[in-house]
Amino acid sequence: MGDEAWPFLGTEARAAGRVTKRTLRSQYVMLHRNVYVPRGKTLTPATRAVGAWLWSGRAATVAGRSAAALHGTRWIDAGLPAELIRRQAGDVDGIVIHRATLTDEDVCSVRGIPTTTPARTAFDLGRRDPLVQAVVGVDALANATGLLPADLELLVQRGRGARGLVQLRRVVKLMDGGAESPPETRTRLLLTAAGFPRPRTQIVVCDDHGYFIGRLDMGWQRWRVGVEYDGPQHWTDPAVRARDIDRSAELQGQGWTIIRVSRDILRYRPEVFLTRVRDAMRAAGWPDYRRIRLDATLTEWSGGPVWG
């Protein structure tokens, strides 16, 4: 059997002659009852989603993070259980089952699998997790699918009385599909919590002749202050580092001030980062720099740690 066929139902594969009872035991691992994957293969969130759906007898709808994975969302923990929506309740190791009523507009087909639409998936993700994690998840889904806040408005109106709807409204206001990683979302939310104007994401910068210089993670075009999150590759890959240096010089030549931030600074010294941004905005002429809270944290928003 090729990799494209996994996960699969053992009974179906044996009936079709693709595996024998012996090879099923020796070459494959049982993910759920009668659901198998090749031995030694790494399980992804999408793999777990397909496996859970097969376990349901193809009678459930893939939802939550599993739906996000099928829609192409990255940054999902592969160790988390799969999520399904179906009428029958029941505890299953490795699968979380939600009981909810879905309309035809809530469900689409992904790879032939009934899956909650991006809007319905965001409706669920935005209500269940603490605020910061919820925005991270919805941002990643929006980045993968092009989901917009307006796409959620009808669901928010229709879902009156649903648990977590108050938070969902906040998530809709804060979401931004321009975030290309969870740290970028956390950086943007920290700036917002500190009192800065909401930054614009993925700012394209060109020179006076229209030549493309670069795309900034986020910033304020009016004041020409940009913020760039530097992942490990920006420091460990010489080629990436060299490009960063050249691009920084070109951006500076266009009047931009770039504040670079790393995961450690965000996690352990956010006040240093906020001070640098405040000072850059002040030098650029932003008049409200005095109201910035240098002690702002994301924990106070989410009610718990957000760096796990």
Disulfide bonds with the S-S distance in Angstrom:
none
